[in-house]
Amino acid sequence: MPSISPEIVLGWIEQGIHWLRTEILIPEYLFQTALMLPLLALSWLLSKRLQPYLEDKLRTLWPSNRLFSNFKTSFLNQLLSLHMMLFLLISSLIYQQLKMEALFINLVLILVTVWFLLQLLSSVILDSFWSRAVSIVAWTVAALVILGVFEPMMQILDGIGFDIGQVHISILTLIKAGFLLLIALRFGSWTTAYIDKQLHHVPLLAPASRVLIHKAVSGLIYFVIALVVLNSIGIDFTALAVFGGALGVGIGFGLQKVVSNLISGFILLSDGSVKPGDVVQIGEVYGWISSLKTRYVSVVTRDGIEYLIPNEDLITQQVINWSYSNTRVRLKVPFGVSYKSDPHQVQALVLSAMHALPRVLKTPPPVCLLQGFGDSSVDMELRVWINDPKNGVANLKSEVLFAVWDSLKENGIEIPFPQRDVHIISQPNPKPTESV
């Protein structure tokens, strides 16, 4: 492919200017353009006035399924094009009656008609992205063909570029690759979403396994997409070996943590030690896992704060999983009573108070143990079971202590505070020393 010199670029510019002067910027076409401007304004006013009326009528006449709804919406959005087609057709007929040529009006009429038909036909595609993409690309190609500049435009775009080894990358190549990449990514997103939806319908599949399968399939799909796009611009797959070597050097020098988190993420997904919905405590962070990513774990606390914890921390640090094998956990609530109290009565009172707390399980039943005799109090400990740690642990301990306080207060049992007995030992005054 020859290199693009400034002389070639100037030649293209001169050809474009010549084409505009001889094909577009001629008095007859300019007059027809000036005639179409008020027609465009009139079409816009009519479409704004008629759209609410037609929308009410079509709502009662057409079925309410999604296909007809898309077609109706597309039709209402193209009222401007429809009115413009009508006025252009009338203008063309008037020109024919006057024995005058209406080449530019007919050209614009063809372009507007093609746009109108493509918009209606693409409305059968339920996905809005695909519908819009198909209509725009198809109309652009059709317009270039109608204007007779499709082949020259392709040659110009293919001529502007650069060479990388044996591969020539031009603007046309990048446009094709970009369009292919856009379609492939959209298809990949739809495919992964569909697979994830189907995996949720498998009841025997664990959440961690579901996420692992979804991530593995998503990675494979996007890897294939990358290979297809690279192949579309002419890059040989053997070049990936060089890229792999550079990637290995980059990992060795600065990407250890990134790769470590990625590998740790796959380990967490495969061994099932943590999974979405688990209630965990990592250091000072207590909350439930909302999602597992390939690089981090999202933990949401009861304060609404979302912590993004690197996967490596869950592998190398201690993690308390309150719901690993089951969601039932036991809480220990220590308290003390006065030495004047009867420990047997205290035990019966606090156990009776636990029956009023809905989160405290009846089976296994709560127990109250005598722990020891402290300096100022008889030390006791209340142990209760719950099966909903995701609803919070500190708030339940508070409820338990409130219930203990109320029960002991009602029965006149004192909760002591620390006391110390200080004994002062007086020393005899020393005898005065006699002066000599």
VOMARTI-755183 format. One record per residue (C-alpha): y, x, z. Coordinates in pm, whole numbers, padded with zeros to 5 digits, always signed. Example, Ala and Ser with C-alpha at 12.3 -4.5 7.8 and 13.67 -1.06 7.14 Angstrom:
% residues 2
-00450+01230+00780/-00106+01367+00714/
% end
This chain:
% residues 436
+00000+00000+00000/+00330+00163-00103/+00594+00210+00160/+00893-00022+00167/+01204+00163+00061/+01564+00041+00101/+01585-00003-00276/+01293-00247-00272/+01447-00447+00012/+01782-00463-00172/+01598-00579-00483/+01437-00864-00289/+01774-00965-00148/+01928-00966-00496/+01641-01178-00629/+01689-01425-00342/+02061-01452-00403/+02000-01500-00775/+01746-01774-00703/+01991-01953-00475/+02269-01936-00736/+02056-02052-01028/+01826-02300-00853/+02010-02436-00548/+02383-02364-00543/+02474-02545-00865/+02743-02816-00883/+02500-03097-00961/+02277-03015-00661/+02576-02970-00433/+02702-03314-00534/+02362-03468-00464/+02354-03290-00127/+02696-03437-00040/+02559-03779-00139/+02258-03742+00092/+02461-03658+00403/+02594-04015+00455/+02247-04148+00372/+02109-03931+00650/+02367-04064+00896/+02293-04424+00791/+01917-04361+00832/+01973-04224+01181/+02176-04531+01286/+01917-04774+01148/+01626-04595+01316/+01805-04603+01654/+01871-04975+01620/+01527-05075+01493/+01309-04856+01714/+01329-05071+02034/+01267-05390+01834/+00969-05248+01644/+00827-05098+01962/+00817-05441+02129/+00657-05599+01823/+00392-05331+01777/+00302-05342+02146/+00184-05702+02109/+00027-05667+01763/-00164-05339+01787/-00463-05259+02008/-00398-05059+02322/-00652-04781+02264/-00538-04420+02250/-00581-04373+01872/-00359-04667+01779/-00116-04570+02052/-00073-04223+01898/-00035-04372+01551/+00226-04619+01677/+00422-04345+01854/+00415-04127+01544/+00529-04414+01325/+00819-04499+01554/+00924-04134+01572/+00929-04117+01190/+01161-04414+01133/+01435-04169+01035/+01210-04020+00765/+01107-04367+00648/+01467-04485+00607/+01560-04158+00439/+01274-04206+00193/+01397-04556+00115/+01757-04451+00053/+01652-04149-00153/+01425-04367-00366/+01711-04612-00426/+01942-04323-00518/+01683-04184-00760/+01646-04522-00928/+02023-04554-00961/+02037-04209-01125/+01766-04318-01371/+01961-04631-01462/+02269-04417-01525/+02063-04183-01748/+02131-03893-01510/+01895-03635-01366/+01826-03650-00993/+01614-03334-00960/+01741-03231-00618/+01720-03587-00479/+01364-03617-00609/+01277-03279-00456/+01408-03382-00115/+01232-03719-00153/+00900-03542-00211/+00950-03316+00090/+01043-03606+00320/+00750-03814+00192/+00504-03530+00252/+00645-03481+00604/+00615-03854+00679/+00255-03877+00555/+00146-03560+00735/+00293-03685+01061/+00103-04013+01032/-00223-03846+00930/-00205-03585+01207/-00154-03859+01467/-00528-03934+01450/-00575-03597+01626/-00559-03705+01990/-00453-03367+02122/-00075-03341+02086/-00081-02962+02039/-00326-02973+01748/-00148-03270+01593/+00189-03095+01597/+00048-02761+01481/-00144-02911+01188/+00152-03118+01067/+00404-02828+01087/+00180-02571+00918/+00064-02811+00647/+00421-02921+00568/+00551-02562+00561/+00283-02458+00311/+00340-02773+00105/+00717-02719+00101/+00679-02360-00016/+00439-02469-00291/+00670-02752-00403/+00968-02517-00415/+00761-02266-00613/+00820-01979-00373/+00484-01967-00196/+00339-01671-00389/+00662-01461-00386/+00706-01528-00014/+00350-01417+00060/+00403-01099-00141/+00725-01018+00042/+00572-01077+00386/+00266-00874+00293/+00481-00588+00166/+00680-00544+00488/+00468-00356+00736/+00327-00022+00843/-00001+00168+00832/-00220+00272+01125/-00483+00502+00983/-00673+00298+00725/-00531-00032+00849/-00217-00185+00696/-00038-00424+00932/+00224-00643+00766/+00435-00938+00875/+00193-01169+00692/-00099-01012+00878/+00076-01059+01213/+00160-01422+01130/-00202-01494+01039/-00329-01314+01350/-00077-01493+01573/-00173-01833+01431/-00542-01751+01467/-00486-01627+01823/-00300-01947+01912/-00579-02165+01778/-00849-01950+01939/-00679-01951+02281/-00636-02326+02264/-00999-02368+02168/-01104-02129+02445/-00897-02320+02702/-01049-02650+02593/-01401-02502+02597/-01369-02350+02944/-01220-02672+03083/-01506-02874+02932/-01767-02633+03076/-01604-02646+03418/-01606-03026+03406/-01974-03031+03315/-02060-02783+03592/-01904-03018+03850/-02159-03281+03745/-02451-03058+03852/-02515-03157+04217/-02760-02875+04298/-02519-02602+04187/-02335-02433+04475/-01955-02410+04449/-01964-02030+04441/-02226-02032+04164/-02022-02287+03973/-01714-02064+03988/-01918-01756+03893/-02068-01926+03586/-01727-02058+03484/-01568-01713+03514/-01850-01542+03326/-01841-01793+03038/-01459-01780+03026/-01465-01399+03010/-01722-01404+02731/-01524-01661+02530/-01197-01470+02555/-01373-01143+02474/-01507-01297+02152/-01158-01432+02077/-01012-01083+02114/-01274-00939+01878/-01211-01209+01616/-00833-01159+01625/-00866-00780+01603/-01102-00818+01311/-00858-01054+01136/-00591-00781+01120/-00842-00526+00994/-00905-00319+01307/-01252-00169+01304/-01467-00235+01611/-01536+00138+01639/-01174+00175+01749/-01273-00005+02066/-01463+00306+02171/-01135+00499+02185/-00977+00212+02374/-01270+00209+02617/-01227+00582+02681/-00855+00538+02746/-00932+00246+02974/-01179+00458+03170/-00916+00730+03218/-00666+00467+03331/-00913+00327+03580/-00985+00674+03713/-00616+00748+03771/-00449+00428+03877/-00657+00113+03848/-00912+00170+04123/-00779-00113+04337/-00765-00356+04045/-01123-00284+03941/-01237-00287+04303/-01089-00634+04350/-01249-00756+04027/-01594-00627+04126/-01549-00761+04480/-01464-01099+04334/-01791-01114+04142/-01981-01003+04453/-01823-01282+04659/-01904-01536+04391/-02263-01420+04359/-02360-01382+04728/-02195-01706+04841/-02052-01555+05159/-01732-01751+05105/-01673-02049+04881/-01396-02300+04812/-01353-02531+05110/-01477-02285+05372/-01272-02247+05690/-01218-01876+05746/-01025-01643+05969/-00922-01305+05828/-00726-01108+06082/-00442-01333+06193/-00484-01570+05896/-00671-01893+05973/-00717-02158+05707/-00943-02291+05435/-01019-02138+05098/-00857-02337+04820/-00974-02124+04528/-01163-01808+04440/-01009-01590+04170/-01140-01274+04010/-00874-01067+04189/-00789-01257+04507/-00884-01544+04737/-00632-01819+04809/-00633-01924+05179/-00414-02218+05283/-00318-02248+05650/-00236-02567+05837/+00129-02465+05816/+00113-02506+05438/+00138-02131+05380/-00087-01998+05104/-00210-01641+05148/-00340-01451+04845/-00586-01207+05000/-00738-00933+04778/-01111-00969+04730/-01168-00616+04854/-01042-00713+05201/-01313-00979+05231/-01578-00719+05147/-01457-00435+05370/-01310-00625+05667/-01452-00866+05922/-01431-01228+05810/-01497-01522+06042/-01641-01805+05836/-01632-02116+06053/-01833-02315+05801/-02070-02059+05648/-02404-02225+05725/-02263-02551+05866/-01930-02688+05980/-02033-02741+06344/-01866-02491+06582/-01828-02463+06961/-01496-02410+07135/-01451-02261+07482/-01157-02384+07693/-01117-02203+08031/-00921-02354+08322/-00901-02321+08699/-00879-02551+09002/-00784-02506+09365/-01032-02387+09626/-00965-02716+09807/-01129-02908+09518/-01491-03008+09481/-01631-02830+09169/-01893-03102+09122/-01623-03370+09109/-01414-03159+08870/-01713-03116+08640/-01779-03489+08628/-01410-03574+08566/-01350-03337+08277/-01676-03429+08105/-01582-03795+08132/-01239-03717+07983/-01403-03558+07678/-01554-03891+07572/-01207-04017+07487/-01146-03741+07229/-01274-03854+06886/-01314-03503+06742/-01542-03387+07027/-01906-03441+06933/-02139-03635+07160/-02436-03432+07036/-02456-03157+07146/-02279-03288+07454/-01984-03108+07617/-02065-02891+07919/-01852-02762+08205/-01958-02434+08369/-01850-02262+08687/-01753-01914+08575/-01655-01746+08900/-01426-01735+09199/-01092-01586+09113/-00810-01460+09327/-00621-01791+09321/-00858-02046+09167/-01212-02153+09103/-01263-02042+08737/-01433-02299+08515/-01494-02327+08142/-01530-02634+07922/-01739-02599+07606/-01719-02864+07333/-01856-02897+06979/-01669-03011+06667/-01770-03042+06301/-01426-03037+06136/-01272-02692+06190/-01066-02737+05874/-00854-02987+06070/-00751-02712+06310/-00882-02547+06626/-00566-02476+06825/-00459-02841+06813/-00799-02950+06950/-00778-02699+07236/-00440-02849+07318/-00590-03199+07321/-00871-03082+07551/-00628-02919+07795/-00408-03229+07798/-00713-03444+07876/-00817-03207+08158/-00464-03206+08299/-00435-03586+08296/-00779-03639+08448/-00723-03388+08732/-00373-03516+08805/-00493-03875+08830/-00752-03773+09089/-00521-03550+09294/-00694-03224+09207/-00460-02929+09210/-00439-02669+08934/-00319-02362+09124/-00081-02091+09019/-00132-01722+09107/-00059-01645+09474/-00042-01320+09668/-00041-01268+10048/+00186-00983+10152/+00129-00837+10500/+00416-00631+10644/+00306-00381+10907/+00592-00273+11133/+00605+00093+11244/+00730+00191+11602/+01071+00353+11608/+01049+00728+11670/+01193+00863+12000/+01538+01015+11968/+01544+01396+11978/+01721+01536+12282/+01999+01778+12207/+01985+02117+12374/
% end
